[in-house]
Amino acid sequence: MPKHQAPRGFFTFAVNTDQVNYLELAYLQALSIKCTQRENLYAVAVDTNTRAAITDRHLAVFDYVIEFDHDATGQRSFTFEHRALELSPFKETIKLESDIVFTRSIDHWIDIWRLRDVCLSHGCRDHTQQLAATRRYRKLFDDNALPDVYNGIMYFRYSAFATKFFNTARVLFDNWEAVATQIGRAHV
């Protein structure tokens, strides 16, 4: 199927590391989505090494497996996140980090998300709905008065605005050292 032709679905990256089996996390996520969401198409983007680990068990749950080139040598694992729009097969994508599972439907969120071309989550909450207290990974945001956005769950639709958003993200990732220095952080 050509890119951006399926109506709407969930999308995640699963690029295994020595420490984390993201493919298994994506598999569990897909199972939870299939059990809780009315519209539950699921796409996973994998690198060549992770693709080799996919079995029939995975293929029975994943609606789309998208292999992409990724060289993680010396890079942080999230440096491919800006490719979500490019790789997603959906016109409307609910992009997730692979360690999120669903216990109930979020179908009603779609009506709110559809008011925008790109929606990012803001302020992380724990399982009791309390704002997450830890700021360990948010120091850069706090120090520079940046919005407390997360890409753990986000929505985007294929559009001119989303294309511009993801192209801007790509420029930031490709030039991260200069960006980090410019906003006052000498190391990443």
N, C-alpha and C positions, 0 to 999 in steps of 0.2 A: 504494500500500500504506500502511495506517495506520502511524503511528510505532511503533517497537519491536515490529514484527511479524515481520520477517525474523529467522532464528535467530541467526547470528553473522557478523560481518564486520569488515573494516578500514575506518577512517574517518579522513579528514584534512580540514583546511581548505586552500583554495587561493584566497587573496585577493592578486591581483597588486599589486605596487608598481612605482614607477618603476625601482627597482634590481633587483628579483627577479621572474622569471616563475614564480610558484608553481604555476600550472596545468601547466606543462611538467614541473616536479618531481613533481607528483602523478601525471601521466601515466606517467613513468618508474617511479615507485613502484608504481603499479598493474600495470604490465607485470611488474615483478620479483615481485610477489605472485602474479600469475596463473601464473608459471613455477615458483614454489617452494612454495606453500602448498596443501595438500589442500582445505581450505575457504577459498575466496578471493573471496567477495563483497567489493565495494569501493564505498565511498560517498565522494563529495567534496562539501564544502559550499563554495559560492562566493557572492561578492557579485554585484551586477548587472553591474558592469563586467567582471569576470572571466567571467561567464556568456556575455557577448557574444563572447568569444574561443574558446568551445568549438566544435570542429569534429566532423565525423563520425568522424574518427580517434580523438578522445577518447571519444565516445559508444560506440564499439565496445569499449572497455576498461572504462569506468566502468559499474558496475551501477546506481548511483544518483547523480543530480546534484541537490543540494538548494540552492536559492537562498535566501539569507537577507539581511535588511536589515542593512547595516553602513555606518556613517559613520565613516571613519577620520580625519576632520579633527581634527587635534590629538591623536589617540590613538595609542598604541603598537599595533603590529599584533596582539599577542596578547590584546588586550582582549576578544576574542570567544571565547576558549578555554572559558570557563565555560558556553558554550552547547552544548557537545558532546553532553551527555545529551539535551537538548531536540531537537537536530537529527538525531541518529543514527537510522537506520531499524531498528537491530538491538536484539535483546534483550540480546545480549552484544557489546560493542564493544571492538575493539583500536584505540585512538586513537593516531595517529602524527603527528609533524611531517612535513611533505611532503618533507623532504630525506633521508629514510631509504630505503635500498634493501635488498632481501633477496637473499642469495646461497644460502640454504638454509632449510629448513623450521623454523618455530618452533611447529609443531603441538603438540609435547610440553609447551610452556609452559602451555597451556590448563588442563591438569589441576591445576597449581599455582595459577594465577590464580583458578580457580573456587572456591577455598577462601575467597575474600573477595569482597565486592561491588565494591570499588575497590582497584586495585593500581597504585601509582606506581613508576616505576623509581628507583633510588637509586645514586648514584655512577656517573659516566659513564666508560666505557672506550673506548679507541681500537681500531683495527682489529687490533692485536696483543694485545688483551685486557689492556692495562695501564691502570690508573686514569689518567684524564686529568689532566695536571699543571697545566694552566692554571686559574686561579681568577678570571680577569678578570671574568667574568660572574656569579660566585658571591660577590662581596664582601658583598652584603647578607646572604646566608646565613651566611657566615663571621663577620661582625661581630656577628650577633645569635644565634649558636649555634642556627640553624635546621637542621632535617634537610636533607641534601643530595639533595632529590628533584628529579626532572626530569619534564616532561610530554612529552618526546620520544616515548616509548612508554609507554602506560598501558592498563589494562584496567578496564572497568566493566560491570556488568550493570544493567539497568533494575530498580531496587529502591527501597524507602523510604530506605535508607541512602545510596545514590548520589544520590538526589534531594536529600537534606539536604546532602550534600557539595557538589554543584554549586550549590545555592542559597547556601551559605556562601561559595563562591568568587565568586559574583556580587556578594554584599554587599561582599566585599573589593575587587573590581575597581571597583565603583561608588563606593567611598569610599577609593580608594587613597591620596590625598594625606593624609587624616587617619590612615590606618593607618601609612603610611610615617613620618609625623611621630611618631606614638605609639611606634613601635619604634626610634626614634632616628635616623632618616634624614630630613633636612629636604628633600631633593630626590630625584627618581626618575631 
